[in-house]
Amino acid sequence: MLVTAISKSAVPAAIPIRPTHVEQRPYAEPEAATRKLIELPASILPVHIERINPPFLFQLKASGPEFGAGIKYAIEKG
């Protein structure tokens, strides 16, 4: 069996991988989520968490963790 050495120049360079475009989520910051969660009840009276959750998640396209962080932040800040 004949084994030949391959020089480094014969091996193609790795193709650089470009990062894919990651869209910034508008409610990733708890402060932003809290602001929006405070605005939503103005249109929903009486205020119940069950009535705020669907518009925040489905109309605003926020995530469950963003909702939770916003609620937690709102409670902490009073």
PDB file with one MODEL, atoms N, CA, C and O in Angstrom:
MODEL        1
ATOM      1  N   MET A   1       0.851  -1.171   0.000  1.00  0.00           N
ATOM      2  CA  MET A   1       0.000   0.000   0.000  1.00  0.00           C
ATOM      3  C   MET A   1       0.889   1.223   0.000  1.00  0.00           C
ATOM      4  O   MET A   1       1.806   1.334   0.813  1.00  0.00           O
ATOM      5  N   LEU A   2       0.627   2.119  -0.886  1.00  0.00           N
ATOM      6  CA  LEU A   2       1.418   3.320  -1.033  1.00  0.00           C
ATOM      7  C   LEU A   2       0.712   4.483  -0.339  1.00  0.00           C
ATOM      8  O   LEU A   2      -0.438   4.792  -0.652  1.00  0.00           O
ATOM      9  N   VAL A   3       1.394   5.119   0.596  1.00  0.00           N
ATOM     10  CA  VAL A   3       0.831   6.253   1.319  1.00  0.00           C
ATOM     11  C   VAL A   3       1.609   7.485   0.901  1.00  0.00           C
ATOM     12  O   VAL A   3       2.838   7.512   0.969  1.00  0.00           O
ATOM     13  N   THR A   4       0.889   8.494   0.473  1.00  0.00           N
ATOM     14  CA  THR A   4       1.559   9.729   0.077  1.00  0.00           C
ATOM     15  C   THR A   4       1.197  10.822   1.067  1.00  0.00           C
ATOM     16  O   THR A   4       0.107  10.836   1.640  1.00  0.00           O
ATOM     17  N   ALA A   5       2.117  11.713   1.249  1.00  0.00           N
ATOM     18  CA  ALA A   5       1.877  12.849   2.148  1.00  0.00           C
ATOM     19  C   ALA A   5       1.132  13.924   1.382  1.00  0.00           C
ATOM     20  O   ALA A   5       1.418  14.177   0.212  1.00  0.00           O
ATOM     21  N   ILE A   6       0.198  14.540   2.029  1.00  0.00           N
ATOM     22  CA  ILE A   6      -0.562  15.635   1.431  1.00  0.00           C
ATOM     23  C   ILE A   6      -0.099  16.912   2.109  1.00  0.00           C
ATOM     24  O   ILE A   6      -0.106  17.023   3.335  1.00  0.00           O
ATOM     25  N   SER A   7       0.300  17.864   1.298  1.00  0.00           N
ATOM     26  CA  SER A   7       0.734  19.134   1.876  1.00  0.00           C
ATOM     27  C   SER A   7      -0.482  19.937   2.324  1.00  0.00           C
ATOM     28  O   SER A   7      -1.591  19.739   1.829  1.00  0.00           O
ATOM     29  N   LYS A   8      -0.258  20.832   3.254  1.00  0.00           N
ATOM     30  CA  LYS A   8      -1.357  21.665   3.754  1.00  0.00           C
ATOM     31  C   LYS A   8      -1.959  22.518   2.651  1.00  0.00           C
ATOM     32  O   LYS A   8      -3.148  22.833   2.689  1.00  0.00           O
ATOM     33  N   SER A   9      -1.155  22.892   1.678  1.00  0.00           N
ATOM     34  CA  SER A   9      -1.682  23.723   0.598  1.00  0.00           C
ATOM     35  C   SER A   9      -2.632  22.944  -0.308  1.00  0.00           C
ATOM     36  O   SER A   9      -3.424  23.543  -1.036  1.00  0.00           O
ATOM     37  N   ALA A  10      -2.560  21.624  -0.269  1.00  0.00           N
ATOM     38  CA  ALA A  10      -3.435  20.810  -1.104  1.00  0.00           C
ATOM     39  C   ALA A  10      -4.817  20.643  -0.476  1.00  0.00           C
ATOM     40  O   ALA A  10      -5.775  20.295  -1.166  1.00  0.00           O
ATOM     41  N   VAL A  11      -4.921  20.888   0.823  1.00  0.00           N
ATOM     42  CA  VAL A  11      -6.203  20.755   1.508  1.00  0.00           C
ATOM     43  C   VAL A  11      -6.942  22.085   1.404  1.00  0.00           C
ATOM     44  O   VAL A  11      -6.392  23.121   1.776  1.00  0.00           O
ATOM     45  N   PRO A  12      -8.163  22.076   0.911  1.00  0.00           N
ATOM     46  CA  PRO A  12      -8.890  23.347   0.784  1.00  0.00           C
ATOM     47  C   PRO A  12      -9.146  23.965   2.163  1.00  0.00           C
ATOM     48  O   PRO A  12      -9.365  23.270   3.154  1.00  0.00           O
ATOM     49  N   ALA A  13      -9.109  25.265   2.178  1.00  0.00           N
ATOM     50  CA  ALA A  13      -9.367  25.987   3.426  1.00  0.00           C
ATOM     51  C   ALA A  13     -10.834  25.815   3.809  1.00  0.00           C
ATOM     52  O   ALA A  13     -11.700  25.646   2.951  1.00  0.00           O
ATOM     53  N   ALA A  14     -11.085  25.860   5.075  1.00  0.00           N
ATOM     54  CA  ALA A  14     -12.460  25.734   5.547  1.00  0.00           C
ATOM     55  C   ALA A  14     -13.277  26.925   5.056  1.00  0.00           C
ATOM     56  O   ALA A  14     -12.806  28.062   5.051  1.00  0.00           O
ATOM     57  N   ILE A  15     -14.476  26.649   4.655  1.00  0.00           N
ATOM     58  CA  ILE A  15     -15.357  27.714   4.190  1.00  0.00           C
ATOM     59  C   ILE A  15     -15.897  28.421   5.426  1.00  0.00           C
ATOM     60  O   ILE A  15     -16.472  27.780   6.306  1.00  0.00           O
ATOM     61  N   PRO A  16     -15.718  29.739   5.498  1.00  0.00           N
ATOM     62  CA  PRO A  16     -16.211  30.438   6.681  1.00  0.00           C
ATOM     63  C   PRO A  16     -17.737  30.356   6.750  1.00  0.00           C
ATOM     64  O   PRO A  16     -18.429  30.497   5.742  1.00  0.00           O
ATOM     65  N   ILE A  17     -18.230  30.131   7.935  1.00  0.00           N
ATOM     66  CA  ILE A  17     -19.673  30.050   8.139  1.00  0.00           C
ATOM     67  C   ILE A  17     -20.155  31.407   8.616  1.00  0.00           C
ATOM     68  O   ILE A  17     -19.741  31.904   9.664  1.00  0.00           O
ATOM     69  N   ARG A  18     -21.036  31.993   7.823  1.00  0.00           N
ATOM     70  CA  ARG A  18     -21.587  33.286   8.205  1.00  0.00           C
ATOM     71  C   ARG A  18     -22.726  33.063   9.176  1.00  0.00           C
ATOM     72  O   ARG A  18     -23.527  32.143   9.006  1.00  0.00           O
ATOM     73  N   PRO A  19     -22.798  33.897  10.189  1.00  0.00           N
ATOM     74  CA  PRO A  19     -23.926  33.751  11.114  1.00  0.00           C
ATOM     75  C   PRO A  19     -25.233  34.055  10.401  1.00  0.00           C
ATOM     76  O   PRO A  19     -25.317  34.972   9.584  1.00  0.00           O
ATOM     77  N   THR A  20     -26.229  33.283  10.722  1.00  0.00           N
ATOM     78  CA  THR A  20     -27.534  33.544  10.119  1.00  0.00           C
ATOM     79  C   THR A  20     -28.138  34.769  10.777  1.00  0.00           C
ATOM     80  O   THR A  20     -27.782  35.128  11.900  1.00  0.00           O
ATOM     81  N   HIS A  21     -29.038  35.394  10.081  1.00  0.00           N
ATOM     82  CA  HIS A  21     -29.684  36.595  10.601  1.00  0.00           C
ATOM     83  C   HIS A  21     -30.608  36.206  11.745  1.00  0.00           C
ATOM     84  O   HIS A  21     -31.531  35.410  11.569  1.00  0.00           O
ATOM     85  N   VAL A  22     -30.357  36.762  12.894  1.00  0.00           N
ATOM     86  CA  VAL A  22     -31.205  36.507  14.053  1.00  0.00           C
ATOM     87  C   VAL A  22     -31.965  37.788  14.344  1.00  0.00           C
ATOM     88  O   VAL A  22     -31.377  38.834  14.620  1.00  0.00           O
ATOM     89  N   GLU A  23     -33.272  37.682  14.275  1.00  0.00           N
ATOM     90  CA  GLU A  23     -34.113  38.858  14.481  1.00  0.00           C
ATOM     91  C   GLU A  23     -34.154  39.208  15.970  1.00  0.00           C
ATOM     92  O   GLU A  23     -34.322  38.335  16.821  1.00  0.00           O
ATOM     93  N   GLN A  24     -34.001  40.473  16.261  1.00  0.00           N
ATOM     94  CA  GLN A  24     -34.079  40.949  17.639  1.00  0.00           C
ATOM     95  C   GLN A  24     -35.523  40.852  18.111  1.00  0.00           C
ATOM     96  O   GLN A  24     -36.426  41.360  17.446  1.00  0.00           O
ATOM     97  N   ARG A  25     -35.745  40.219  19.226  1.00  0.00           N
ATOM     98  CA  ARG A  25     -37.097  40.071  19.769  1.00  0.00           C
ATOM     99  C   ARG A  25     -37.436  41.321  20.563  1.00  0.00           C
ATOM    100  O   ARG A  25     -36.672  41.711  21.445  1.00  0.00           O
ATOM    101  N   PRO A  26     -38.566  41.959  20.272  1.00  0.00           N
ATOM    102  CA  PRO A  26     -38.892  43.231  20.919  1.00  0.00           C
ATOM    103  C   PRO A  26     -39.192  43.117  22.405  1.00  0.00           C
ATOM    104  O   PRO A  26     -39.115  44.116  23.120  1.00  0.00           O
ATOM    105  N   TYR A  27     -39.531  41.934  22.889  1.00  0.00           N
ATOM    106  CA  TYR A  27     -39.887  41.786  24.303  1.00  0.00           C
ATOM    107  C   TYR A  27     -38.899  40.910  25.057  1.00  0.00           C
ATOM    108  O   TYR A  27     -39.228  40.366  26.111  1.00  0.00           O
ATOM    109  N   ALA A  28     -37.690  40.770  24.522  1.00  0.00           N
ATOM    110  CA  ALA A  28     -36.659  39.967  25.180  1.00  0.00           C
ATOM    111  C   ALA A  28     -36.210  40.618  26.487  1.00  0.00           C
ATOM    112  O   ALA A  28     -35.812  39.923  27.422  1.00  0.00           O
ATOM    113  N   GLU A  29     -36.271  41.930  26.554  1.00  0.00           N
ATOM    114  CA  GLU A  29     -35.915  42.640  27.782  1.00  0.00           C
ATOM    115  C   GLU A  29     -37.133  42.715  28.687  1.00  0.00           C
ATOM    116  O   GLU A  29     -38.206  43.115  28.234  1.00  0.00           O
ATOM    117  N   PRO A  30     -36.997  42.337  29.961  1.00  0.00           N
ATOM    118  CA  PRO A  30     -38.150  42.366  30.867  1.00  0.00           C
ATOM    119  C   PRO A  30     -38.824  43.737  30.954  1.00  0.00           C
ATOM    120  O   PRO A  30     -40.042  43.812  31.116  1.00  0.00           O
ATOM    121  N   GLU A  31     -38.051  44.818  30.849  1.00  0.00           N
ATOM    122  CA  GLU A  31     -38.637  46.158  30.929  1.00  0.00           C
ATOM    123  C   GLU A  31     -39.595  46.404  29.767  1.00  0.00           C
ATOM    124  O   GLU A  31     -40.674  46.966  29.958  1.00  0.00           O
ATOM    125  N   ALA A  32     -39.206  45.988  28.570  1.00  0.00           N
ATOM    126  CA  ALA A  32     -40.056  46.169  27.389  1.00  0.00           C
ATOM    127  C   ALA A  32     -41.320  45.319  27.503  1.00  0.00           C
ATOM    128  O   ALA A  32     -42.414  45.767  27.159  1.00  0.00           O
ATOM    129  N   ALA A  33     -41.159  44.091  27.987  1.00  0.00           N
ATOM    130  CA  ALA A  33     -42.321  43.221  28.164  1.00  0.00           C
ATOM    131  C   ALA A  33     -43.273  43.808  29.201  1.00  0.00           C
ATOM    132  O   ALA A  33     -44.491  43.759  29.029  1.00  0.00           O
ATOM    133  N   THR A  34     -42.722  44.357  30.267  1.00  0.00           N
ATOM    134  CA  THR A  34     -43.548  44.945  31.315  1.00  0.00           C
ATOM    135  C   THR A  34     -44.325  46.142  30.793  1.00  0.00           C
ATOM    136  O   THR A  34     -45.510  46.288  31.093  1.00  0.00           O
ATOM    137  N   ARG A  35     -43.669  47.009  30.006  1.00  0.00           N
ATOM    138  CA  ARG A  35     -44.365  48.168  29.447  1.00  0.00           C
ATOM    139  C   ARG A  35     -45.569  47.731  28.625  1.00  0.00           C
ATOM    140  O   ARG A  35     -46.655  48.297  28.750  1.00  0.00           O
ATOM    141  N   LYS A  36     -45.370  46.719  27.784  1.00  0.00           N
ATOM    142  CA  LYS A  36     -46.461  46.256  26.931  1.00  0.00           C
ATOM    143  C   LYS A  36     -47.542  45.577  27.763  1.00  0.00           C
ATOM    144  O   LYS A  36     -48.730  45.727  27.479  1.00  0.00           O
ATOM    145  N   LEU A  37     -47.138  44.829  28.793  1.00  0.00           N
ATOM    146  CA  LEU A  37     -48.120  44.166  29.652  1.00  0.00           C
ATOM    147  C   LEU A  37     -48.955  45.174  30.431  1.00  0.00           C
ATOM    148  O   LEU A  37     -50.103  44.892  30.774  1.00  0.00           O
ATOM    149  N   ILE A  38     -48.396  46.336  30.711  1.00  0.00           N
ATOM    150  CA  ILE A  38     -49.147  47.385  31.391  1.00  0.00           C
ATOM    151  C   ILE A  38     -50.102  48.084  30.424  1.00  0.00           C
ATOM    152  O   ILE A  38     -51.185  48.512  30.821  1.00  0.00           O
ATOM    153  N   GLU A  39     -49.701  48.199  29.157  1.00  0.00           N
ATOM    154  CA  GLU A  39     -50.560  48.831  28.151  1.00  0.00           C
ATOM    155  C   GLU A  39     -51.773  47.956  27.810  1.00  0.00           C
ATOM    156  O   GLU A  39     -52.868  48.482  27.610  1.00  0.00           O
ATOM    157  N   LEU A  40     -51.599  46.651  27.741  1.00  0.00           N
ATOM    158  CA  LEU A  40     -52.680  45.754  27.331  1.00  0.00           C
ATOM    159  C   LEU A  40     -53.929  45.840  28.209  1.00  0.00           C
ATOM    160  O   LEU A  40     -55.032  45.869  27.663  1.00  0.00           O
ATOM    161  N   PRO A  41     -53.817  45.884  29.535  1.00  0.00           N
ATOM    162  CA  PRO A  41     -55.034  45.917  30.344  1.00  0.00           C
ATOM    163  C   PRO A  41     -55.892  47.157  30.129  1.00  0.00           C
ATOM    164  O   PRO A  41     -57.077  47.144  30.463  1.00  0.00           O
ATOM    165  N   ALA A  42     -55.333  48.209  29.590  1.00  0.00           N
ATOM    166  CA  ALA A  42     -56.128  49.409  29.335  1.00  0.00           C
ATOM    167  C   ALA A  42     -57.291  49.095  28.397  1.00  0.00           C
ATOM    168  O   ALA A  42     -58.338  49.740  28.460  1.00  0.00           O
ATOM    169  N   SER A  43     -57.104  48.103  27.529  1.00  0.00           N
ATOM    170  CA  SER A  43     -58.167  47.735  26.598  1.00  0.00           C
ATOM    171  C   SER A  43     -58.953  46.512  27.069  1.00  0.00           C
ATOM    172  O   SER A  43     -59.928  46.116  26.431  1.00  0.00           O
ATOM    173  N   ILE A  44     -58.533  45.917  28.179  1.00  0.00           N
ATOM    174  CA  ILE A  44     -59.178  44.695  28.672  1.00  0.00           C
ATOM    175  C   ILE A  44     -59.591  44.926  30.126  1.00  0.00           C
ATOM    176  O   ILE A  44     -58.757  44.864  31.028  1.00  0.00           O
ATOM    177  N   LEU A  45     -60.857  45.187  30.347  1.00  0.00           N
ATOM    178  CA  LEU A  45     -61.340  45.396  31.714  1.00  0.00           C
ATOM    179  C   LEU A  45     -62.429  44.392  32.011  1.00  0.00           C
ATOM    180  O   LEU A  45     -63.237  44.152  31.114  1.00  0.00           O
ATOM    181  N   PRO A  46     -62.531  43.801  33.136  1.00  0.00           N
ATOM    182  CA  PRO A  46     -61.581  43.850  34.240  1.00  0.00           C
ATOM    183  C   PRO A  46     -60.298  43.109  33.890  1.00  0.00           C
ATOM    184  O   PRO A  46     -60.282  42.263  32.996  1.00  0.00           O
ATOM    185  N   VAL A  47     -59.243  43.428  34.589  1.00  0.00           N
ATOM    186  CA  VAL A  47     -57.921  42.876  34.287  1.00  0.00           C
ATOM    187  C   VAL A  47     -57.771  41.499  34.932  1.00  0.00           C
ATOM    188  O   VAL A  47     -57.861  41.353  36.151  1.00  0.00           O
ATOM    189  N   HIS A  48     -57.544  40.508  34.097  1.00  0.00           N
ATOM    190  CA  HIS A  48     -57.233  39.148  34.541  1.00  0.00           C
ATOM    191  C   HIS A  48     -56.038  38.681  33.729  1.00  0.00           C
ATOM    192  O   HIS A  48     -55.947  38.948  32.531  1.00  0.00           O
ATOM    193  N   ILE A  49     -55.127  37.985  34.387  1.00  0.00           N
ATOM    194  CA  ILE A  49     -53.920  37.524  33.697  1.00  0.00           C
ATOM    195  C   ILE A  49     -54.284  36.648  32.499  1.00  0.00           C
ATOM    196  O   ILE A  49     -53.584  36.659  31.486  1.00  0.00           O
ATOM    197  N   GLU A  50     -55.375  35.890  32.611  1.00  0.00           N
ATOM    198  CA  GLU A  50     -55.791  35.017  31.514  1.00  0.00           C
ATOM    199  C   GLU A  50     -56.209  35.800  30.282  1.00  0.00           C
ATOM    200  O   GLU A  50     -56.194  35.267  29.173  1.00  0.00           O
ATOM    201  N   ARG A  51     -56.584  37.064  30.468  1.00  0.00           N
ATOM    202  CA  ARG A  51     -57.019  37.881  29.334  1.00  0.00           C
ATOM    203  C   ARG A  51     -55.876  38.688  28.739  1.00  0.00           C
ATOM    204  O   ARG A  51     -55.997  39.203  27.627  1.00  0.00           O
ATOM    205  N   ILE A  52     -54.765  38.805  29.466  1.00  0.00           N
ATOM    206  CA  ILE A  52     -53.592  39.530  28.961  1.00  0.00           C
ATOM    207  C   ILE A  52     -52.679  38.586  28.188  1.00  0.00           C
ATOM    208  O   ILE A  52     -52.058  38.983  27.202  1.00  0.00           O
ATOM    209  N   ASN A  53     -52.600  37.346  28.636  1.00  0.00           N
ATOM    210  CA  ASN A  53     -51.684  36.373  28.064  1.00  0.00           C
ATOM    211  C   ASN A  53     -51.891  36.154  26.559  1.00  0.00           C
ATOM    212  O   ASN A  53     -50.916  36.271  25.817  1.00  0.00           O
ATOM    213  N   PRO A  54     -53.105  35.841  26.057  1.00  0.00           N
ATOM    214  CA  PRO A  54     -53.255  35.576  24.618  1.00  0.00           C
ATOM    215  C   PRO A  54     -52.848  36.739  23.705  1.00  0.00           C
ATOM    216  O   PRO A  54     -52.138  36.500  22.728  1.00  0.00           O
ATOM    217  N   PRO A  55     -53.261  37.987  23.974  1.00  0.00           N
ATOM    218  CA  PRO A  55     -52.822  39.054  23.070  1.00  0.00           C
ATOM    219  C   PRO A  55     -51.302  39.238  23.078  1.00  0.00           C
ATOM    220  O   PRO A  55     -50.693  39.514  22.045  1.00  0.00           O
ATOM    221  N   PHE A  56     -50.704  39.080  24.258  1.00  0.00           N
ATOM    222  CA  PHE A  56     -49.245  39.251  24.353  1.00  0.00           C
ATOM    223  C   PHE A  56     -48.529  38.173  23.549  1.00  0.00           C
ATOM    224  O   PHE A  56     -47.559  38.457  22.846  1.00  0.00           O
ATOM    225  N   LEU A  57     -49.006  36.942  23.652  1.00  0.00           N
ATOM    226  CA  LEU A  57     -48.339  35.838  22.963  1.00  0.00           C
ATOM    227  C   LEU A  57     -48.663  35.772  21.481  1.00  0.00           C
ATOM    228  O   LEU A  57     -47.769  35.538  20.667  1.00  0.00           O
ATOM    229  N   PHE A  58     -49.910  35.970  21.115  1.00  0.00           N
ATOM    230  CA  PHE A  58     -50.305  35.713  19.733  1.00  0.00           C
ATOM    231  C   PHE A  58     -50.350  36.964  18.854  1.00  0.00           C
ATOM    232  O   PHE A  58     -49.926  36.911  17.700  1.00  0.00           O
ATOM    233  N   GLN A  59     -50.847  38.071  19.365  1.00  0.00           N
ATOM    234  CA  GLN A  59     -50.888  39.284  18.555  1.00  0.00           C
ATOM    235  C   GLN A  59     -49.512  39.940  18.482  1.00  0.00           C
ATOM    236  O   GLN A  59     -49.103  40.419  17.425  1.00  0.00           O
ATOM    237  N   LEU A  60     -48.800  39.961  19.607  1.00  0.00           N
ATOM    238  CA  LEU A  60     -47.489  40.610  19.648  1.00  0.00           C
ATOM    239  C   LEU A  60     -46.348  39.653  19.338  1.00  0.00           C
ATOM    240  O   LEU A  60     -45.197  40.076  19.233  1.00  0.00           O
ATOM    241  N   LYS A  61     -46.654  38.366  19.190  1.00  0.00           N
ATOM    242  CA  LYS A  61     -45.670  37.332  18.850  1.00  0.00           C
ATOM    243  C   LYS A  61     -44.565  37.221  19.898  1.00  0.00           C
ATOM    244  O   LYS A  61     -43.412  36.948  19.562  1.00  0.00           O
ATOM    245  N   ALA A  62     -44.914  37.430  21.156  1.00  0.00           N
ATOM    246  CA  ALA A  62     -43.945  37.273  22.239  1.00  0.00           C
ATOM    247  C   ALA A  62     -43.913  35.806  22.652  1.00  0.00           C
ATOM    248  O   ALA A  62     -44.756  35.015  22.229  1.00  0.00           O
ATOM    249  N   SER A  63     -42.943  35.453  23.474  1.00  0.00           N
ATOM    250  CA  SER A  63     -42.823  34.071  23.923  1.00  0.00           C
ATOM    251  C   SER A  63     -43.280  33.944  25.374  1.00  0.00           C
ATOM    252  O   SER A  63     -43.448  34.938  26.080  1.00  0.00           O
ATOM    253  N   GLY A  64     -43.475  32.709  25.795  1.00  0.00           N
ATOM    254  CA  GLY A  64     -43.857  32.442  27.173  1.00  0.00           C
ATOM    255  C   GLY A  64     -42.829  32.953  28.177  1.00  0.00           C
ATOM    256  O   GLY A  64     -43.202  33.586  29.165  1.00  0.00           O
ATOM    257  N   PRO A  65     -41.528  32.689  27.943  1.00  0.00           N
ATOM    258  CA  PRO A  65     -40.524  33.219  28.874  1.00  0.00           C
ATOM    259  C   PRO A  65     -40.495  34.750  28.921  1.00  0.00           C
ATOM    260  O   PRO A  65     -40.224  35.330  29.972  1.00  0.00           O
ATOM    261  N   GLU A  66     -40.771  35.401  27.797  1.00  0.00           N
ATOM    262  CA  GLU A  66     -40.826  36.864  27.787  1.00  0.00           C
ATOM    263  C   GLU A  66     -42.017  37.349  28.623  1.00  0.00           C
ATOM    264  O   GLU A  66     -41.913  38.326  29.365  1.00  0.00           O
ATOM    265  N   PHE A  67     -43.141  36.655  28.489  1.00  0.00           N
ATOM    266  CA  PHE A  67     -44.324  36.988  29.282  1.00  0.00           C
ATOM    267  C   PHE A  67     -44.013  36.825  30.771  1.00  0.00           C
ATOM    268  O   PHE A  67     -44.314  37.708  31.574  1.00  0.00           O
ATOM    269  N   GLY A  68     -43.414  35.701  31.127  1.00  0.00           N
ATOM    270  CA  GLY A  68     -43.076  35.439  32.520  1.00  0.00           C
ATOM    271  C   GLY A  68     -42.108  36.452  33.090  1.00  0.00           C
ATOM    272  O   GLY A  68     -42.271  36.907  34.222  1.00  0.00           O
ATOM    273  N   ALA A  69     -41.086  36.812  32.300  1.00  0.00           N
ATOM    274  CA  ALA A  69     -40.105  37.798  32.761  1.00  0.00           C
ATOM    275  C   ALA A  69     -40.761  39.163  32.938  1.00  0.00           C
ATOM    276  O   ALA A  69     -40.444  39.889  33.880  1.00  0.00           O
ATOM    277  N   GLY A  70     -41.667  39.512  32.041  1.00  0.00           N
ATOM    278  CA  GLY A  70     -42.361  40.795  32.159  1.00  0.00           C
ATOM    279  C   GLY A  70     -43.244  40.856  33.388  1.00  0.00           C
ATOM    280  O   GLY A  70     -43.262  41.865  34.093  1.00  0.00           O
ATOM    281  N   ILE A  71     -43.979  39.779  33.652  1.00  0.00           N
ATOM    282  CA  ILE A  71     -44.838  39.718  34.840  1.00  0.00           C
ATOM    283  C   ILE A  71     -43.980  39.782  36.104  1.00  0.00           C
ATOM    284  O   ILE A  71     -44.289  40.522  37.038  1.00  0.00           O
ATOM    285  N   LYS A  72     -42.905  39.004  36.122  1.00  0.00           N
ATOM    286  CA  LYS A  72     -42.016  38.978  37.299  1.00  0.00           C
ATOM    287  C   LYS A  72     -41.432  40.366  37.557  1.00  0.00           C
ATOM    288  O   LYS A  72     -41.392  40.828  38.698  1.00  0.00           O
ATOM    289  N   TYR A  73     -40.980  41.027  36.490  1.00  0.00           N
ATOM    290  CA  TYR A  73     -40.403  42.365  36.611  1.00  0.00           C
ATOM    291  C   TYR A  73     -41.446  43.364  37.130  1.00  0.00           C
ATOM    292  O   TYR A  73     -41.147  44.197  37.985  1.00  0.00           O
ATOM    293  N   ALA A  74     -42.671  43.268  36.603  1.00  0.00           N
ATOM    294  CA  ALA A  74     -43.739  44.168  37.029  1.00  0.00           C
ATOM    295  C   ALA A  74     -44.050  43.987  38.510  1.00  0.00           C
ATOM    296  O   ALA A  74     -44.279  44.964  39.222  1.00  0.00           O
ATOM    297  N   ILE A  75     -44.059  42.747  38.973  1.00  0.00           N
ATOM    298  CA  ILE A  75     -44.339  42.472  40.379  1.00  0.00           C
ATOM    299  C   ILE A  75     -43.206  43.006  41.251  1.00  0.00           C
ATOM    300  O   ILE A  75     -43.455  43.600  42.300  1.00  0.00           O
ATOM    301  N   GLU A  76     -41.951  42.795  40.816  1.00  0.00           N
ATOM    302  CA  GLU A  76     -40.804  43.281  41.589  1.00  0.00           C
ATOM    303  C   GLU A  76     -40.800  44.800  41.705  1.00  0.00           C
ATOM    304  O   GLU A  76     -40.457  45.345  42.754  1.00  0.00           O
ATOM    305  N   LYS A  77     -41.183  45.484  40.628  1.00  0.00           N
ATOM    306  CA  LYS A  77     -41.142  46.953  40.609  1.00  0.00           C
ATOM    307  C   LYS A  77     -42.416  47.573  41.150  1.00  0.00           C
ATOM    308  O   LYS A  77     -42.496  48.788  41.327  1.00  0.00           O
ATOM    309  N   GLY A  78     -43.406  46.742  41.411  1.00  0.00           N
ATOM    310  CA  GLY A  78     -44.665  47.229  41.995  1.00  0.00           C
ATOM    311  C   GLY A  78     -45.524  47.841  40.950  1.00  0.00           C
ATOM    312  O   GLY A  78     -46.624  48.307  41.250  1.00  0.00           O
TER     313      GLY A  78
ENDMDL
END
